[in-house]
């Protein structure tokens, strides 16, 4: 079975930082492009960042220059370093394989206070 377990969320003041982690199992992690999505209350889930098998990355315009996605294939883990956080970054954050969206985890809540 495929599982993604996100962690590292929490409550932080605007301007602060958080580092999210996502441990994957049930997939050949090194062969998969990975992504972070987020869903704010009352809004659709949106793609935040992605990383391919060569560790090339891409970001939503709203987080460019503030967020950094990375991966550790030895640990089957993908990370999201979030700096200069804003209240509008408040959401539940999920990781998943970039091109197969069948297996959503529980996500991790990020709350940014103003």
Secondary structure as GFF3:
##gff-version 3
##sequence-region A 1 114
A	DSSP	beta_strand	3	7	.	.	.	ID=ss1
A	DSSP	beta_strand	10	13	.	.	.	ID=ss2
A	DSSP	beta_strand	18	25	.	.	.	ID=ss3
A	DSSP	three_ten_helix	29	31	.	.	.	ID=ss4
A	DSSP	beta_strand	34	39	.	.	.	ID=ss5
A	DSSP	beta_strand	46	51	.	.	.	ID=ss6
A	DSSP	beta_strand	57	59	.	.	.	ID=ss7
A	DSSP	beta_strand	67	72	.	.	.	ID=ss8
A	DSSP	three_ten_helix	73	75	.	.	.	ID=ss9
A	DSSP	beta_strand	77	82	.	.	.	ID=ss10
A	DSSP	three_ten_helix	87	89	.	.	.	ID=ss11
A	DSSP	beta_strand	91	97	.	.	.	ID=ss12
A	DSSP	beta_strand	108	113	.	.	.	ID=ss13
###
